[in-house]
Amino acid sequence: MMPMQFVFLRRRDYVYIAFYLLRLAYYYDRLKPRPHDRRPGTWTPGAGVRSGARRRGGLRLKCRPMDKLPFALPVFEPGWVWLTGAGPGDPGLLTLHALHALRSCDVVLHDALVDNQVLALARPGAEVVYAGKRGGKPSTKQVDISVRMVQLARQGRRVLRLKGGDPFVFGRGAEEALALVAAGVHFRIIPGLTAGIGGLEYAGIPLTHRDTNEAVTFITGHNVDGHMPDRVDWDAIAHGSPVIVLYMALQHIGEIAARLIAGGRPGDEPVAIVSKATTLEQSVLVTTLAQCAEDVRRTRIGPPALIVVGNVVRLRAGLDWMSAVRGARLDPDPLHLRDADREAS
């Protein structure tokens, strides 16, 4: 039998051992699983999605848990409905509150303009239900959507009503919120980036520039019945708003353009039509007020689309950052102000 040996450590050795033990405990705490955490891994967008959600073949996403934030996010309580804006399409444009809601909810009721990449961020096991409305296509009735939200909330479920853009900008979010008030259901409003701002910026078109405009008008392109809005004073808008942004107006673009020209807008005023803004399928058509309806028919550009009328469209020649990424050269003076200054001097 070997004699027992004792090893005597120096004080410095004890410090080293304590340091490595603390480091080991730190990494163990970081790596151990937690409820609702999605640790590194991949899945196909739409996995677990029910009731008509679309899939994109071959596209895979990787999702990691949110870093610890220096502030607290609100708790998504059972029996609550969160009316939430999903932004214009690109999932990177979601707010922190929207992402937190997706990872906390029991049910997602989403409309037609919410991208599948956004739906893929929902908590594992959450039910994802299509509750959208599209012009000219079979759609869920608004009253049925409101009734469904109330029913799910009364079942004690955490209901995420997810709407493209911002829920209170031509999204009928206020109607749904008032239905929840009438039913006595608690709710929270989470704003989203509306397409009339974010979508145009992805096209390189600013809403304002001090050399072009000091006002902007947002207009929906159809009323509740799907016809051209009949409560809009087109003459007043033609005279008073240097920049006009039209939502869901592609179907009536010819009539709207004619009304604006009759109200005094020049036929050669620049117009841009942005289709499927901020997504991989984004396309932009630059035309004029007099020619826009014909160009839409010729190019067959489709919805969902935004239409912007005004001289801010000219700034796209200098601010189309997405084309610049692909190698296009931008014009540093798209309004030709330097030429004008040289001529004046």
C-alpha positions in Angstrom: 0.0 0.0 0.0 1.3 3.4 -1.0 1.7 5.8 1.8 -0.9 8.7 1.9 0.5 11.9 0.5 -0.6 15.4 1.3 -0.4 18.2 -1.1 -0.1 21.6 0.4 -1.4 24.5 -1.7 -0.2 28.0 -1.6 -2.6 30.9 -1.1 -2.3 31.9 -4.7 -3.4 28.4 -5.8 -6.6 28.8 -3.8 -7.3 32.1 -5.6 -6.9 30.3 -9.0 -9.2 27.5 -7.9 -11.9 29.9 -6.7 -11.7 31.9 -10.0 -12.2 28.8 -12.2 -15.1 27.5 -10.0 -16.9 30.9 -10.4 -16.3 30.8 -14.1 -17.6 27.3 -14.4 -20.8 28.3 -12.4 -21.3 31.3 -14.7 -21.2 29.2 -17.9 -23.4 26.6 -16.4 -26.0 29.2 -15.5 -25.9 30.6 -19.1 -26.3 27.2 -20.7 -29.0 25.6 -18.6 -32.4 25.6 -20.3 -35.1 28.0 -19.2 -38.9 28.0 -19.8 -39.9 29.4 -23.3 -36.2 29.9 -24.3 -35.4 29.1 -27.8 -31.8 28.0 -27.7 -29.6 28.0 -30.9 -31.3 26.0 -33.6 -33.2 26.3 -36.8 -36.7 25.7 -38.0 -38.8 26.5 -41.1 -41.0 29.6 -40.9 -44.5 28.5 -40.3 -43.6 25.5 -38.2 -46.6 24.8 -36.0 -48.7 27.4 -37.9 -52.3 26.5 -38.3 -55.3 27.7 -40.3 -54.0 28.8 -43.6 -50.6 30.3 -42.8 -48.2 30.2 -45.8 -44.8 28.6 -45.9 -41.7 29.5 -47.9 -39.8 26.4 -49.0 -36.1 26.2 -48.2 -36.0 29.3 -46.1 -34.7 28.6 -42.6 -34.3 31.0 -39.7 -32.2 30.9 -36.6 -33.6 32.5 -33.4 -31.8 33.1 -30.2 -33.3 34.3 -26.9 -33.4 38.1 -26.3 -30.4 39.4 -24.4 -31.1 40.6 -20.9 -32.5 44.1 -21.2 -31.8 46.9 -18.7 -35.6 47.5 -18.3 -38.6 45.3 -17.7 -41.1 44.3 -20.4 -44.8 44.1 -19.4 -46.2 40.7 -18.4 -48.6 39.2 -20.9 -51.4 38.2 -18.4 -53.9 35.4 -19.2 -57.2 36.8 -20.4 -55.7 39.8 -22.1 -55.6 40.8 -25.7 -52.6 42.7 -27.1 -53.4 44.6 -30.3 -50.0 44.7 -31.9 -48.5 46.2 -35.1 -46.1 43.8 -36.9 -44.6 46.6 -39.1 -44.5 46.7 -42.9 -43.0 43.2 -43.5 -39.4 42.9 -42.6 -39.2 41.0 -39.3 -36.3 43.1 -38.3 -38.6 46.1 -38.0 -40.6 44.5 -35.2 -40.6 46.4 -31.9 -39.3 44.8 -28.7 -42.8 44.8 -27.3 -44.1 43.0 -30.4 -41.3 40.3 -30.2 -42.0 39.9 -26.5 -45.7 39.4 -27.2 -45.0 36.8 -29.9 -42.8 34.8 -27.4 -45.4 35.0 -24.6 -48.8 34.5 -26.2 -51.0 31.5 -26.4 -52.8 32.4 -29.6 -51.9 34.6 -32.5 -54.7 36.0 -34.6 -53.0 37.6 -37.6 -54.1 39.4 -40.7 -53.1 38.9 -44.3 -50.1 41.2 -44.3 -48.1 39.6 -41.5 -45.0 37.9 -43.0 -44.4 34.2 -42.3 -41.0 35.1 -40.9 -42.7 37.1 -38.2 -45.1 34.3 -37.4 -42.2 31.9 -37.0 -41.1 33.9 -34.0 -44.2 32.8 -32.0 -43.7 30.8 -28.8 -43.5 27.0 -29.4 -47.0 25.6 -29.0 -48.8 28.8 -29.6 -51.8 28.5 -31.9 -51.5 30.7 -35.0 -54.8 31.5 -36.7 -55.4 33.4 -39.9 -57.9 36.2 -39.5 -57.2 38.5 -42.4 -59.1 40.6 -44.9 -58.1 41.1 -48.5 -60.0 43.1 -51.1 -61.8 41.0 -53.7 -61.0 37.7 -51.9 -62.9 35.6 -49.3 -62.2 37.3 -46.0 -63.1 36.9 -42.3 -65.8 39.2 -41.3 -64.8 42.0 -38.9 -67.5 41.1 -36.4 -66.3 37.4 -36.3 -62.8 38.6 -35.6 -63.9 40.6 -32.6 -66.1 37.8 -31.3 -63.2 35.4 -31.6 -60.9 37.6 -29.6 -63.4 38.0 -26.8 -64.0 34.2 -26.7 -60.4 33.4 -26.5 -59.7 36.0 -23.8 -62.6 34.7 -21.7 -61.0 31.2 -21.9 -58.1 32.7 -20.0 -55.7 32.7 -23.0 -53.2 35.3 -23.9 -54.4 36.6 -27.3 -52.1 38.4 -29.7 -54.0 40.2 -32.4 -51.2 40.8 -34.9 -51.8 43.3 -37.7 -49.5 44.5 -40.5 -48.0 48.0 -40.0 -49.7 49.9 -37.2 -53.0 48.7 -35.8 -54.4 52.2 -35.6 -53.4 53.4 -39.1 -56.1 52.2 -41.6 -56.0 48.8 -39.7 -59.4 48.8 -37.9 -57.6 48.4 -34.7 -59.6 51.0 -32.9 -62.8 49.1 -33.8 -61.5 45.9 -32.4 -60.3 47.7 -29.2 -63.7 49.2 -28.7 -65.3 45.7 -29.1 -63.0 44.6 -26.3 -64.0 47.5 -24.1 -67.7 46.6 -24.7 -67.0 43.0 -23.6 -65.0 44.0 -20.5 -61.8 42.4 -21.8 -58.4 43.9 -20.8 -56.2 45.0 -23.7 -52.9 46.7 -24.5 -52.0 48.6 -27.7 -48.5 48.0 -29.1 -47.8 50.4 -32.0 -46.0 49.3 -35.1 -44.1 51.0 -37.9 -46.7 51.9 -40.5 -45.9 51.1 -44.1 -46.5 54.7 -45.1 -43.2 55.5 -43.3 -41.1 52.4 -43.2 -42.1 51.1 -46.6 -41.3 54.3 -48.3 -37.9 54.5 -46.6 -37.0 51.1 -47.9 -37.8 52.5 -51.3 -35.4 55.5 -50.7 -38.3 58.0 -50.4 -38.5 60.3 -47.4 -41.8 61.6 -46.2 -40.4 65.1 -45.7 -37.5 67.2 -46.9 -37.2 70.9 -46.1 -36.8 71.7 -49.8 -40.0 69.9 -50.9 -42.7 69.9 -48.3 -43.9 70.9 -44.8 -47.0 68.7 -44.7 -48.0 65.1 -45.5 -51.5 63.6 -46.0 -52.3 59.9 -45.5 -55.4 58.7 -47.3 -57.0 55.2 -47.6 -57.7 54.3 -51.2 -61.2 52.8 -50.5 -64.0 53.0 -48.1 -65.8 50.2 -46.1 -67.6 49.1 -49.3 -64.4 48.9 -51.3 -65.3 52.0 -53.4 -63.3 55.1 -53.8 -63.5 57.2 -50.6 -66.5 59.6 -50.8 -65.7 61.7 -47.7 -62.4 63.0 -49.0 -62.2 66.6 -50.3 -59.8 65.9 -53.2 -59.7 69.5 -54.3 -58.6 70.7 -50.9 -56.0 67.9 -50.7 -54.8 68.7 -54.2 -54.3 72.4 -53.2 -53.1 72.0 -49.6 -50.9 68.8 -49.3 -47.5 68.8 -51.1 -47.1 65.1 -50.4 -49.9 62.5 -50.5 -49.5 58.9 -49.3 -52.3 56.5 -50.4 -52.9 53.1 -48.8 -54.7 50.3 -50.6 -55.4 52.6 -53.6 -54.1 50.6 -56.5 -57.6 49.6 -57.7 -58.8 53.3 -57.9 -55.5 54.9 -58.9 -56.8 56.2 -62.3 -59.8 57.9 -60.7 -57.8 59.3 -57.8 -55.1 60.7 -60.2 -57.9 62.3 -62.4 -59.4 64.0 -59.3 -56.0 65.3 -58.1 -55.3 66.7 -61.6 -58.7 68.3 -61.8 -57.9 69.9 -58.4 -54.8 71.6 -59.8 -52.0 69.1 -59.5 -49.6 69.0 -62.5 -49.8 65.9 -64.6 -46.0 65.5 -64.7 -45.8 65.4 -60.8 -43.7 62.4 -59.8 -45.5 59.4 -58.4 -44.0 56.2 -56.9 -45.8 52.9 -56.3 -44.1 50.6 -53.8 -45.3 47.0 -53.9 -44.7 44.5 -51.1 -42.6 47.0 -49.2 -39.6 45.9 -47.1 -39.9 42.3 -48.2 -37.7 40.3 -50.5 -40.4 40.8 -53.3 -40.3 44.6 -53.0 -40.6 46.5 -56.3 -40.9 50.2 -57.1 -42.5 51.9 -60.0 -41.7 55.6 -60.6 -44.1 57.4 -62.9 -46.1 60.6 -63.1 -49.6 61.5 -62.0 -50.9 61.6 -65.6 -49.3 58.3 -66.6 -49.6 56.3 -63.4 -52.8 54.4 -64.2 -51.5 53.3 -67.5 -48.1 52.2 -66.1 -49.8 50.1 -63.4 -51.8 48.3 -66.1 -48.7 47.8 -68.3 -46.3 46.6 -65.5 -49.0 44.7 -63.6 -47.5 45.8 -60.3 -49.7 44.3 -57.6 -50.9 44.8 -54.1 -50.2 45.3 -51.3 -48.9 48.6 -52.5 -48.3 52.2 -51.3 -48.6 55.2 -53.6 -46.8 58.5 -52.9 -47.4 61.7 -54.8 -45.1 64.6 -54.6 -41.6 65.9 -55.2 -40.2 63.8 -52.4 -40.2 61.0 -55.1 -37.4 62.8 -56.9 -35.2 62.2 -53.8 -35.2 58.4 -54.6 -32.4 59.0 -57.1 -30.1 60.0 -54.2 -31.6 57.8 -51.4 -32.3 54.4 -52.9 -30.0 52.7 -50.5 -31.1 49.2 -51.5 -30.0 49.7 -55.1 -26.8 51.2 -53.8 -26.1 48.0 -51.9 -26.4 46.2 -55.2 -23.8 48.5 -56.8 -25.9 51.4 -58.2 -24.6 54.9 -58.1 -26.6 57.5 -56.3 -27.1 61.1 -57.2 -25.9 63.4 -54.3 -28.1 66.2 -55.7 -31.3 64.6 -56.8 -33.3 67.9 -56.6 -30.6 69.7 -58.7 -30.4 72.4 -56.1 -26.6 72.9 -56.7 -27.2 73.6 -60.4 -29.9 76.1 -59.4 -27.5 77.8 -57.0 -24.8 78.0 -59.6 -27.2 79.5 -62.1 -28.3 82.1 -59.6 -24.8 83.1 -58.8 
